[in-house]
Amino acid sequence: MKTKVLVMAMICIGLTTTALGTTAYTSEWSFSTGAPVSMMGPGTLVGVNTDTDGPATIGGQAATHFGPHDGDAGYELRVNMPDDPTQFTMVFDLFVDESNEDTFLPLWQGSATNANDAELFLRPTTGGYWSGGYVDTPATPWAKGQWNRFVYVNDYDAGESQIYVNGVLSHDFGLSPDYIYSGMTNPAWLLTDNAGETTDAYILNFAFTNELLTEADVAALGGADAAGVFVPEPATMLLLGLGGFGLLRRRK
């Protein structure tokens, strides 16, 4: 009986920690040490000509500070899927200083050689975006001087994409600017633009999944968190498992 209860408790742990970001091609990186460190998944993320200050503390979090740079610098993303993903979600935990009045902060670039405009920009001057056009009055603007979790859901097949801020829908673009390469031959890029239309900011986490997260899924992710995006905290896993174990014992 004890063996049976233990096995059931282990199953309970698995069930309580496998909700979002559980596909084989979900990858996540932490930037708390000054460079991207893989936390899960098959993807790779490498800084190319990135001039960062190493780990910096901002808003109470250790993160990576990156400054303005030319089009030959950025983070090379390879999600390492068999096929080019046309449906995916990206998550960026970012901090933009209150004093930042620059025009653009690029998030992702579909061109393998960074040969044109990035697909999506933040607009520090307005709390809006650029993706195929200016969006300076989104339904929910984002705020400077604080950590924000930007969740970008892109469905290239359906021709639509949305961006959420701290679990709340900020804007529905009504278009999909591009898909990304699988990484098996060509990469995609983060935080760069061919014309060097960049600015300085801080990054805490980045995650990619080939899931189209729903509005409820994104709400569950909440805001920026040093613990990560999809990676469960060990303490949480243990507590959930012990809770399930107690319930199983009471049901005997």
Summary of the structure (lengths in Angstrom):
residues: 252
radius of gyration: 19.2
end to end distance: 9.9
largest distance: 66.1
contacts: 833
relative contact order: 0.24
helix: 15%
strand: 34%
